Amino acid sequence: MRCKGVTSPVQVQALGHVVLKVRDLHRSEEFYKVLLGMPVILRISEPPMAFFAFEASGNHHDFALVEVGSGATSRDHAATGLAHVAFKVGTSAEELRLALNALNDSGTVVLYEAERGFAKSVHVLDPDWNEVELFVDTSGA
């Protein structure tokens, strides 16, 4: 679809939330809640879900996990779809280093570290091999 020169009737104002499918809700919730320090604000049983919110966002929830069961298949990383979800962990390289140390100590799979003109980050895998980026914003530095 080409939209060149056309004003869209839809005007997205902000990202509302991201939901990841996971095999085991409890296991994944522990990763995000305990290791990454993300506060759970709500759980529901049908479908099994956990919702996380960040105080500064003002959203009901910013991130959620939905359990799809132990038999769920993983998608091929070369397929289209979500590449990763990114979470800000601070404003300094020291905060990122501390996060990386905690990830390494926990046995989390660390894929790589990156430094771009606007951020420093570390990319890891959650328990279901969803890629997660943890970053510090360096655009103002």
C-alpha positions in Angstrom: 0.0 0.0 0.0 1.4 3.4 -1.0 0.5 6.4 1.1 2.8 9.0 -0.5 1.2 12.4 -0.3 -1.9 11.0 1.4 -2.9 11.9 4.9 -3.9 8.8 6.8 -7.3 8.8 8.7 -5.5 6.9 11.4 -3.0 8.8 13.6 -1.2 6.5 16.1 -0.3 8.6 19.1 1.8 6.2 21.2 2.6 2.5 21.7 0.1 1.1 24.1 1.6 -2.3 25.0 3.4 -5.4 23.7 2.2 -8.9 24.5 4.6 -11.9 24.2 3.4 -15.5 23.8 5.2 -17.9 26.3 5.0 -21.6 27.0 5.1 -21.3 30.8 3.7 -18.2 32.3 5.2 -18.7 35.8 8.7 -19.3 34.4 8.5 -16.2 32.2 6.9 -14.0 34.8 9.9 -14.9 37.1 12.3 -13.7 34.4 10.6 -10.4 33.8 9.5 -9.7 37.4 12.5 -11.0 39.5 15.4 -10.7 37.1 14.4 -7.5 35.3 12.4 -5.9 38.1 9.3 -5.3 36.2 6.2 -4.9 38.4 3.2 -7.2 37.8 0.0 -5.2 38.2 -2.6 -7.9 37.2 -2.9 -11.6 36.5 -5.9 -13.2 34.8 -6.6 -16.9 34.3 -8.4 -17.1 31.0 -6.3 -16.9 29.0 -3.4 -17.2 31.5 -1.8 -13.7 31.4 0.4 -11.4 33.5 0.4 -7.7 33.0 3.3 -5.3 33.8 3.2 -1.5 34.1 5.8 1.2 34.5 4.8 4.0 36.8 6.0 6.8 34.5 4.0 5.6 31.4 0.6 6.3 32.8 -0.7 3.3 30.9 -2.9 0.6 32.5 -0.2 -1.8 31.3 2.9 -1.6 29.1 3.8 -5.2 28.6 2.1 -8.6 29.0 2.8 -12.3 28.8 0.2 -14.8 27.6 0.7 -18.5 28.1 0.1 -20.6 25.0 1.2 -24.0 26.5 4.2 -26.2 26.6 3.6 -27.7 23.1 3.9 -24.3 21.4 6.5 -24.1 18.6 9.1 -21.4 18.3 9.1 -19.3 15.2 12.1 -19.3 12.9 14.2 -16.3 13.7 14.5 -15.6 10.0 10.7 -15.3 9.7 8.8 -12.1 9.8 7.4 -10.9 13.1 8.6 -9.3 16.2 12.5 -9.0 16.2 12.8 -7.9 19.9 11.3 -5.8 22.7 13.5 -3.2 24.3 13.4 -1.9 27.9 15.3 1.1 29.2 17.4 0.1 32.3 18.9 3.5 33.2 20.8 6.4 31.9 24.5 5.4 32.3 26.9 2.8 31.1 27.4 1.8 34.7 23.7 0.9 35.0 24.0 -1.2 31.9 27.1 -2.9 33.2 25.3 -3.8 36.4 22.4 -5.2 34.5 24.8 -7.3 32.3 26.5 -8.7 35.4 23.1 -9.7 36.9 22.1 -11.4 33.6 25.4 -13.3 33.4 25.1 -14.4 37.1 21.6 -15.7 36.4 22.7 -17.8 33.4 20.6 -15.8 31.0 21.7 -16.2 27.4 23.4 -13.0 26.3 23.4 -12.7 22.5 25.5 -9.5 22.1 26.2 -6.0 23.2 25.7 -3.0 20.9 26.6 0.6 20.9 24.8 2.9 18.5 24.8 6.6 18.3 21.7 6.9 20.5 22.0 3.9 22.9 24.2 1.3 24.5 22.5 -2.1 24.9 22.7 -5.8 25.6 20.5 -8.3 23.8 19.4 -11.4 25.7 17.0 -14.3 25.4 14.1 -14.8 27.7 13.1 -18.4 28.8 11.1 -18.8 25.5 14.0 -17.4 23.4 12.2 -14.1 22.7 14.9 -11.5 22.2 15.0 -8.7 24.7 17.1 -5.6 24.5 18.1 -3.8 27.7 19.4 -0.3 27.0 20.6 3.0 28.3 19.8 6.1 26.2 23.0 7.9 25.2 21.4 10.4 22.8 21.7 13.3 25.2 25.3 12.4 26.4 
